[in-house]
Amino acid sequence: MYQAGLILEGGGMKGIYTAGVLDFFMDKEIFFSDCYGVSAGACHLCSYLSRQRGRSYRISLNYLDMKQYCSIESLCRTGDLFGVDMNYKLIPDYLDPYDFDAFAEYEGRAYAVATNIRTGDAAYLPLKDMHKDIVAVRASSSLPLVSRNVKIDGELYLDGGISDSIPIRQSIRDGNRRNVIVMTKEEGYVRQPAGAELAAVRIRYLQYPKVYELMRERHLSYNNTVQYIEEKKKSGEVFVIRPKCENKVGRVEKDKEKLKALYKEGYDDAKNCYLDLLEYLEKT
């Protein structure tokens, strides 16, 4: 295990790129002492830490046609676009069983990043026992407007991407001198200001104005973090794996061929930088 941080950006179904990268890491037995997953990144982190190669890929593809997995019907019926019972109980407990015992053998620290909607602060929720901590993964992945708030220890949470899309600064604060970042946005991507959905956010979260404030300023914080990463990359302090070109995969994508291609792109990108990654991780 490398004494380094692994940071996984979210991005909805674009996260299958991350699944490809992580499957390559598993093929080469590359694991990290500190892992931070945001939204879809938190979901894929789970199968990586239980060393279940291919599980994230299967889950991303096998249930696309099931309304209980992801659908407008699920949103209207339950308040969650991605069905909670399907994704956080039926799949891990029965359909594609999660290896809880293998996860328990992981000796490092792992976190799902969520947003406390009362304070507006990012919360780095530790993953120690996936039987109970899967709720933290759900909180990290609960997108505004299309998910219910998730209660943990009396506080309400939503998607971690609202407050800390790429938690590189937190990893550095935790003492990680080396960090590998897997991003789902392509090189040169610049986040634009939120559009018409801001009005809906303001109304929906009237009791939690921090959500509106974070969404309104999200493009600024995101672009600032990307600039920070680029500076750290140039100085050799971080190692970044990300798509080289824009892809056509949507945040809620139903086209299996597009998803398969993006997974392969992630695997191939990790493979192509393997020697450089080892040099970075093993340098004194």
C-alpha positions in Angstrom: 0.0 0.0 0.0 1.3 3.4 -1.0 1.4 6.2 1.6 -0.5 8.6 -0.6 -3.9 10.1 -1.1 -6.4 8.9 -3.8 -9.0 11.5 -4.8 -12.0 10.5 -7.0 -14.1 13.2 -8.6 -17.8 12.7 -9.1 -19.7 13.2 -12.4 -22.7 10.9 -12.5 -22.4 8.2 -15.1 -19.2 9.7 -16.3 -17.8 8.0 -13.3 -17.5 4.8 -15.3 -14.2 6.4 -16.5 -13.0 6.1 -12.9 -14.2 2.5 -12.7 -11.8 1.8 -15.6 -8.9 3.5 -13.8 -9.6 1.6 -10.6 -9.9 -1.7 -12.3 -6.4 -1.2 -13.7 -5.1 -0.2 -10.3 -6.5 -3.5 -8.9 -4.9 -5.4 -11.8 -1.5 -4.0 -10.7 -2.2 -4.1 -6.9 -2.0 -0.4 -6.5 -3.7 0.7 -3.3 -3.5 3.9 -1.2 -3.4 4.7 2.5 -6.0 7.5 2.2 -9.0 7.5 -0.2 -11.6 10.3 -0.8 -14.6 9.6 -3.0 -17.1 12.3 -4.1 -20.5 11.3 -5.4 -20.0 8.7 -8.1 -16.4 8.6 -7.0 -17.6 7.4 -3.6 -19.7 4.6 -5.2 -16.8 3.3 -7.3 -14.4 3.6 -4.3 -16.5 1.0 -2.5 -15.8 -1.8 -4.9 -12.2 -0.8 -5.2 -11.6 -1.1 -1.5 -13.3 -4.5 -1.4 -11.1 -5.5 -4.3 -14.0 -6.5 -6.5 -12.6 -6.0 -10.0 -15.3 -5.4 -12.6 -18.1 -4.8 -10.0 -18.5 -1.1 -10.7 -18.5 -1.8 -14.4 -21.3 -4.4 -14.0 -23.4 -2.2 -11.8 -23.1 0.7 -14.2 -24.3 -1.3 -17.1 -26.5 -4.2 -15.9 -29.4 -2.3 -14.4 -29.8 0.6 -16.8 -33.2 -0.6 -18.1 -34.7 -1.1 -14.6 -36.9 1.7 -13.4 -35.9 1.0 -9.8 -32.3 1.7 -10.6 -32.6 5.2 -12.2 -35.7 6.7 -13.7 -38.1 9.6 -13.7 -40.7 7.2 -12.3 -38.4 6.5 -9.3 -37.9 10.3 -8.8 -41.7 10.9 -8.8 -42.5 7.9 -6.7 -39.7 8.1 -4.1 -38.0 11.5 -4.4 -34.8 9.9 -5.7 -33.8 9.6 -9.3 -31.5 6.7 -8.3 -33.6 4.3 -6.4 -32.4 4.0 -2.8 -33.6 0.4 -2.2 -32.2 -0.8 -5.4 -28.8 0.9 -5.2 -28.0 0.6 -1.5 -29.7 -2.6 -0.5 -30.9 -4.9 -3.3 -27.7 -4.6 -5.4 -25.1 -4.9 -2.6 -27.0 -7.5 -0.6 -28.4 -9.7 -3.3 -27.9 -8.9 -7.0 -24.1 -8.2 -7.0 -23.1 -8.9 -3.4 -20.6 -6.6 -1.8 -17.7 -8.2 -0.1 -18.0 -6.6 3.3 -15.3 -8.9 4.8 -12.7 -7.9 2.1 -13.5 -4.2 2.8 -12.9 -4.8 6.5 -9.4 -5.9 5.7 -8.5 -2.5 4.2 -6.0 -0.9 6.5 -6.1 2.6 5.3 -8.6 5.5 5.8 -11.5 6.1 3.4 -14.0 8.9 3.2 -17.2 9.7 1.3 -17.4 13.5 0.8 -20.8 15.0 1.4 -22.3 18.5 2.0 -23.9 19.5 5.3 -26.8 21.5 4.0 -27.3 23.4 7.2 -23.8 24.7 7.5 -22.7 24.5 3.8 -19.5 22.7 4.9 -18.0 19.7 3.3 -18.1 16.6 5.5 -15.5 13.9 5.1 -17.5 11.0 6.4 -15.3 8.0 7.3 -16.0 4.6 5.8 -15.2 2.0 8.4 -18.1 -0.5 8.4 -19.9 -0.6 5.1 -22.9 -2.3 6.6 -23.8 1.0 8.3 -21.5 3.5 6.5 -23.1 2.9 3.1 -25.5 5.7 4.1 -22.5 8.1 3.8 -22.0 6.9 0.2 -25.6 7.6 -0.4 -25.3 11.1 1.1 -22.3 11.8 -1.1 -24.2 10.8 -4.2 -27.5 12.5 -3.5 -27.8 15.2 -6.2 -29.7 18.4 -5.4 -33.3 18.6 -6.7 -33.4 14.9 -7.7 -32.6 13.3 -4.3 -34.0 13.4 -0.8 -31.8 14.8 1.9 -29.9 12.1 3.8 -29.9 12.3 7.6 -26.8 11.1 9.5 -26.5 11.7 13.2 -29.1 14.4 13.2 -27.6 16.4 10.3 -28.8 16.5 6.7 -26.5 15.9 3.7 -26.4 16.1 0.0 -23.9 15.6 -2.8 -20.3 16.2 -1.9 -19.6 17.9 -5.2 -21.5 20.9 -4.1 -19.0 21.9 -1.4 -15.7 20.0 -2.4 -15.8 18.5 -5.9 -12.1 17.4 -5.8 -10.9 17.2 -2.1 -7.2 17.6 -2.8 -6.8 20.2 -0.1 -8.3 17.9 2.5 -5.9 15.1 1.5 -3.0 17.5 1.9 -4.3 18.7 5.3 -4.5 15.0 6.3 -0.7 14.8 5.7 -0.5 13.2 2.3 2.6 14.5 0.5 1.7 12.5 -2.6 -1.7 12.5 -4.2 -3.3 10.8 -7.2 -6.4 12.5 -8.6 -8.8 10.8 -10.9 -11.0 13.4 -12.7 -14.0 12.8 -14.9 -13.9 16.2 -16.7 -11.6 16.4 -19.7 -8.5 18.5 -19.9 -9.3 22.1 -20.4 -12.8 21.8 -19.0 -14.1 25.0 -17.4 -17.2 24.9 -15.3 -19.8 27.5 -16.3 -22.2 29.3 -13.9 -25.4 27.4 -13.0 -28.4 28.3 -15.2 -32.1 28.2 -14.7 -31.9 25.4 -12.1 -30.7 28.0 -9.6 -34.2 29.3 -9.1 -35.5 25.8 -8.4 -32.7 25.2 -5.9 -33.5 28.5 -4.1 -37.2 27.4 -3.7 -36.5 23.7 -2.9 -33.9 24.5 -0.2 -35.5 27.7 1.2 -34.8 26.5 4.7 -31.2 25.7 3.8 -29.9 28.8 2.0 -26.3 27.5 2.1 -27.3 25.1 -0.7 -28.3 27.9 -3.0 -25.1 29.9 -2.1 -22.9 26.9 -2.9 -24.6 26.1 -6.2 -24.4 29.8 -7.2 -20.7 29.9 -6.6 -19.9 26.4 -7.5 -18.3 27.2 -10.9 -15.9 29.6 -9.1 -14.8 27.1 -6.4 -14.5 24.3 -8.9 -12.4 26.3 -11.4 -10.2 27.6 -8.5 -9.6 24.0 -7.4 -8.7 22.9 -10.9 -6.2 25.8 -11.1 -4.7 24.8 -7.8 -4.4 21.2 -9.1 -2.6 22.4 -12.2 -0.1 24.3 -10.1 0.5 21.3 -7.9 0.9 19.1 -11.0 3.5 21.4 -12.5 5.5 21.3 -9.3 5.3 17.5 -9.2 3.1 17.4 -6.1 0.1 15.6 -7.6 -0.5 13.1 -10.3 -3.6 13.5 -12.4 -5.5 11.0 -14.6 -8.4 12.4 -16.6 -10.0 12.2 -20.0 -8.0 13.9 -22.7 -11.1 14.9 -24.8 -14.7 15.7 -24.2 -17.0 12.7 -24.3 -20.7 12.4 -25.0 -21.6 10.5 -21.9 -24.3 12.4 -19.9 -24.6 12.5 -16.1 -27.6 10.1 -16.5 -26.6 8.0 -19.5 -28.5 5.0 -20.9 -26.4 4.2 -23.9 -24.4 1.1 -22.9 -21.9 1.5 -25.8 -21.0 5.0 -24.7 -20.4 3.8 -21.2 -18.3 0.8 -22.3 -16.1 3.1 -24.4 -15.6 5.5 -21.5 -14.7 2.7 -19.1 -12.1 1.4 -21.6 -10.8 4.9 -22.0 -10.2 5.1 -18.2 -8.5 1.7 -18.1 -6.3 2.5 -21.1 -5.4 6.0 -19.7 -4.3 4.4 -16.4 -2.4 1.7 -18.3 -0.6 4.2 -20.5 0.7 6.3 -17.5 1.5 3.3 -15.4 5.3 3.6 -15.4 5.1 7.4 -14.7 2.7 6.7 -11.9 5.0 4.2 -10.3 7.9 6.6 -10.6 5.8 9.3 -8.9 4.6 7.0 -6.1 8.0 5.4 -5.4 10.2 8.5 -5.5 11.9 9.4 -2.2 
